[in-house]
Each structure stands twice: as structure tokens, then as C-alpha cells.
Amino acid sequence: LRDQNAAPTRASHVLEALTFFDANFRFRKTSFRAFLAPRVQGAAHSMYLEKRKLKQAPQLTVAAVRTLEIICTSNTNLLRTAVSGALLFCVFASARWSDFTRLEHIWVDKFEELVLVEAESAKHKTSKSKEDKTRLLPFTALGRFDSDDAWGESFVNALNEIKETTGKPFLPSWNDRAGTWAVSPMTTAEASLFLKEFLEPALGQEAVAQFSSHSCKPTVLTW
């Protein structure tokens, strides 16, 4: 694998797969442990270290967040309102897209000019124990940023309308060819494509190429 310039993680994956197979089924005519010499493990380790360093997605700019807010509050299209609102929720709640897809309840709280989008989830990255899985984790996001209209209200209304149509407790994927909602939640990759599509007319293709749905969570934290 090393001589063939295979992917840096390939050798480690091969050893992991063979170890898993041997532990569950066992090789009949071969002693797999004989292959796990320090030299073999060291070669796999040295290859793995050549893996490209993980680079975090950059935070969204103020102009990008303003663009999403304009799209959400304009209410020109149910899909655009829901997806742009979901991205804004991830921005102002400092949440992952996977956190949003697992929300069980979401609503709007208002007091005078203050608008909050609040939500609860029992399934999140830190819910490992039985107690954590039965405890609701709260999420809170500012429902208005730079617009006179509250994006939070437009978003929650659109989300509720979609749920009435699909009967699903989540924002489903969109089948563009059929023009209908799918039966599975919208993925991180789909959200990233929508984000680029929304921002490109205002910011340009080169500027939005660096952004993805992973850019939402660190935005407010970085600001």
C-alpha cells in the first residue's frame, strides 16, 4: 500500500477490518496475529500521519448572515424560508446541523422587541448515558438579527407548515426533480449546497466556496 501511494488511512483501515473479521469469525488456515508485527503496525501508523490536517470551516461573515435573514423573512418560498431559517438557527444557537435535525420541540418566545427561538432535544453529541438520553437539552437562538422582521417567526411558521404536510418531526430532504419532500431528514451535505446557493448571488462564487453548514456553529462564538 505504501509503495502504491495509497491513501494515508488505507493501511490502518485494512488492519482494523482484518482484526474485526478475525475477532468475530476467525481465519481457518491463517494465524492473523502473526501478521500484526510491530513493523506492520508501525508502517500503518507512519502512513496515517501523512493524512491531511483537519481544517475547520470558517465562520460566516456578517454579510452572509444578513443575506440568510433577508431570504428567510421574505417568505417567497417555503423551502427557502425553512432552510435559511434552519441555518440561522444553527448560527445563533451555536448548534450543529445534526443538532437541528434531532430537535423534538421548537417554538418562538417574544417580549417586546426581543424574539427568541427555543428548542429541545434529547439526542445530542454529549448524550451518552441513560440519564442524558432522557434529559432534554435546551437550545436558544436570537430570532432577529439585522432586519425589522423576525426571521425566527418566519422560520418556525414554515417548519410547522412543512410538518403538517409531511407528518415528519424533522425538516426532510427536498426531491428537486419530483418537487416533493423526501422521507428522510435533510443531510449536512444538502444544507451546505443550499447555503452556497443562497449566498452566491449576493457574495459571489469565490467568496462562498469556503463556507459549509459547519460554518454556522462557530460564527457567533468567533464574533
C-alpha positions as CSV (number, residue, x, y, z in Angstrom):
1,L,0.0,0.0,0.0
2,R,2.8,2.4,0.8
3,D,4.7,1.6,-2.4
4,Q,1.4,2.2,-4.4
5,N,0.9,5.6,-2.8
6,A,-2.4,4.5,-1.3
7,A,-4.5,6.9,0.8
8,P,-2.8,7.6,4.2
9,T,-5.6,6.0,6.1
10,R,-5.9,2.9,3.9
11,A,-3.4,0.7,5.8
12,S,-5.0,1.4,9.2
13,H,-8.4,0.6,7.8
14,V,-7.2,-2.7,6.4
15,L,-5.7,-3.7,9.7
16,E,-8.9,-2.7,11.6
17,A,-11.1,-4.6,9.1
18,L,-8.9,-7.8,9.4
19,T,-8.8,-7.5,13.2
20,F,-12.6,-7.2,13.3
21,F,-13.1,-10.2,11.0
22,D,-10.7,-12.4,13.0
23,A,-12.3,-11.5,16.3
24,N,-15.8,-12.4,15.0
25,F,-15.2,-15.2,12.6
26,R,-11.5,-16.2,12.7
27,F,-9.4,-17.3,9.8
28,R,-9.4,-21.1,9.4
29,K,-5.9,-21.6,7.9
30,T,-4.1,-18.5,8.9
31,S,-2.9,-17.1,12.2
32,F,-3.8,-13.4,11.8
33,R,-1.9,-12.4,14.9
34,A,1.3,-13.4,13.1
35,F,0.7,-10.5,10.6
36,L,0.4,-7.9,13.4
37,A,4.1,-7.4,13.8
38,P,5.4,-4.1,15.2
39,R,6.9,-3.4,11.7
40,V,3.4,-3.7,10.1
41,Q,1.7,-1.6,12.7
42,G,4.4,1.0,12.5
43,A,4.1,1.2,8.8
44,A,0.4,1.7,9.0
45,H,0.9,4.4,11.7
46,S,3.5,6.3,9.7
47,M,1.2,6.3,6.7
48,Y,-1.7,7.6,8.8
49,L,0.4,10.5,10.0
50,E,0.6,11.7,6.3
51,K,-3.1,12.4,6.4
52,R,-4.1,16.0,5.5
53,K,-4.6,18.1,8.7
54,L,-8.2,18.7,9.5
55,K,-9.2,22.3,8.7
56,Q,-12.2,23.8,10.4
57,A,-14.8,25.5,8.2
58,P,-14.5,29.3,8.6
59,Q,-17.3,31.3,10.3
60,L,-19.9,33.1,8.2
61,T,-19.5,36.8,7.6
62,V,-22.0,39.5,8.7
63,A,-23.0,39.9,5.1
64,A,-23.7,36.2,4.8
65,V,-25.9,36.1,7.9
66,R,-27.7,39.2,6.7
67,T,-28.4,37.6,3.3
68,L,-29.8,34.5,5.0
69,E,-32.0,36.7,7.1
70,I,-33.4,38.5,4.1
71,I,-34.2,35.2,2.4
72,C,-35.9,33.9,5.5
73,T,-38.0,36.9,6.2
74,S,-39.0,37.5,2.6
75,N,-41.2,34.3,2.7
76,T,-41.0,33.9,-1.1
77,N,-40.7,30.2,-1.0
78,L,-41.5,27.6,1.8
79,L,-38.3,25.6,1.1
80,R,-36.0,28.6,1.1
81,T,-37.6,30.1,4.2
82,A,-37.3,26.8,6.1
83,V,-33.7,26.0,5.1
84,S,-32.3,29.6,5.5
85,G,-34.1,29.7,8.9
86,A,-32.6,26.4,9.9
87,L,-29.1,27.7,9.0
88,L,-29.8,30.9,11.0
89,F,-30.9,28.8,14.0
90,C,-27.6,26.9,13.9
91,V,-25.7,30.3,13.7
92,F,-27.5,31.9,16.7
93,A,-27.8,28.8,18.8
94,S,-24.2,27.8,18.1
95,A,-25.5,24.4,17.1
96,R,-24.5,21.7,14.6
97,W,-26.8,20.8,11.7
98,S,-27.1,17.3,13.2
99,D,-28.4,19.0,16.4
100,F,-31.1,20.8,14.4
101,T,-32.3,17.6,12.7
102,R,-32.8,15.9,16.1
103,L,-34.9,18.7,17.7
104,E,-38.1,17.4,19.3
105,H,-39.8,20.7,20.0
106,I,-39.2,24.2,18.6
107,W,-41.1,27.4,19.3
108,V,-40.9,31.2,19.4
109,D,-40.8,33.4,22.6
110,K,-41.4,37.1,22.3
111,F,-41.1,40.0,24.8
112,E,-41.5,43.5,23.4
113,E,-38.7,43.7,20.7
114,L,-36.9,40.6,21.8
115,V,-37.6,37.4,19.8
116,L,-36.1,34.1,20.8
117,V,-36.3,30.7,19.0
118,E,-36.2,28.0,21.6
119,A,-35.9,24.2,21.1
120,E,-35.3,21.0,23.0
121,S,-33.5,17.8,22.1
122,A,-32.8,14.5,23.9
123,K,-30.4,13.3,21.2
124,H,-27.2,15.2,21.0
125,K,-23.4,14.6,20.8
126,T,-22.9,14.5,24.6
127,S,-25.9,12.2,25.4
128,K,-24.1,9.0,26.2
129,S,-25.6,7.7,29.4
130,K,-29.2,6.6,30.0
131,E,-29.8,9.7,32.2
132,D,-28.5,12.1,29.4
133,K,-30.7,10.4,26.8
134,T,-33.8,11.1,29.0
135,R,-32.9,14.7,29.7
136,L,-33.9,17.4,27.2
137,L,-31.1,19.7,26.2
138,P,-32.3,23.3,25.6
139,F,-31.2,25.4,22.6
140,T,-31.8,29.2,22.4
141,A,-31.3,31.5,19.4
142,L,-31.9,35.2,18.7
143,G,-34.8,35.3,16.4
144,R,-34.0,38.8,15.0
145,F,-30.6,40.0,13.8
146,D,-30.4,43.0,11.5
147,S,-33.9,43.1,10.0
148,D,-37.1,44.8,11.2
149,D,-38.9,41.4,10.7
150,A,-38.0,38.4,12.9
151,W,-36.5,35.6,10.9
152,G,-37.4,33.3,13.8
153,E,-41.1,33.7,13.4
154,S,-40.9,33.1,9.6
155,F,-38.8,30.0,10.2
156,V,-40.9,28.3,12.8
157,N,-44.1,29.0,10.8
158,A,-42.6,27.5,7.7
159,L,-41.3,24.5,9.7
160,N,-44.7,23.8,11.2
161,E,-46.4,24.1,7.8
162,I,-43.9,21.5,6.4
163,K,-44.6,19.2,9.3
164,E,-48.3,19.4,8.7
165,T,-47.7,18.3,5.1
166,T,-45.2,15.6,5.6
167,G,-46.2,14.3,9.1
168,K,-42.5,14.1,9.9
169,P,-41.0,15.7,13.1
170,F,-38.0,17.0,11.1
171,L,-37.1,19.1,8.0
172,P,-37.0,16.5,5.2
173,S,-34.7,16.4,2.2
174,W,-36.1,18.0,-0.9
175,N,-36.5,16.0,-4.1
176,D,-35.9,18.7,-6.7
177,R,-36.8,16.5,-9.7
178,A,-40.2,15.5,-8.3
179,G,-40.7,18.7,-6.5
180,T,-41.7,16.9,-3.3
181,W,-40.4,16.2,0.2
182,A,-38.5,13.0,0.9
183,V,-39.0,10.8,3.9
184,S,-35.5,11.3,5.4
185,P,-34.0,14.3,7.2
186,M,-32.1,16.8,5.2
187,T,-28.4,16.0,5.4
188,T,-25.4,18.2,6.2
189,A,-24.3,18.0,2.6
190,E,-27.6,19.2,1.3
191,A,-27.7,22.1,3.8
192,S,-24.2,23.1,2.6
193,L,-25.3,23.1,-1.0
194,F,-28.4,25.3,-0.2
195,L,-26.1,27.6,1.8
196,K,-23.9,28.2,-1.2
197,E,-26.9,28.6,-3.5
198,F,-28.4,31.2,-1.2
199,L,-25.2,33.2,-0.7
200,E,-23.7,33.1,-4.2
201,P,-25.9,35.8,-5.8
202,A,-25.0,38.3,-3.1
203,L,-21.4,37.4,-2.2
204,G,-20.1,35.7,-5.4
205,Q,-19.0,32.2,-6.1
206,E,-15.4,32.6,-4.9
207,A,-16.5,34.0,-1.5
208,V,-19.0,31.3,-0.7
209,A,-16.8,28.4,-1.8
210,Q,-15.2,28.2,1.6
211,F,-18.5,28.1,3.5
212,S,-20.5,25.0,4.5
213,S,-23.1,24.1,7.1
214,H,-20.2,23.6,9.5
215,S,-19.6,27.3,9.3
216,C,-22.7,28.1,11.3
217,K,-21.8,26.9,14.7
218,P,-18.5,28.8,15.2
219,T,-19.9,32.1,13.7
220,V,-21.3,33.8,16.8
221,L,-18.6,32.3,19.0
222,T,-15.9,33.8,16.7
223,W,-17.6,37.1,16.5
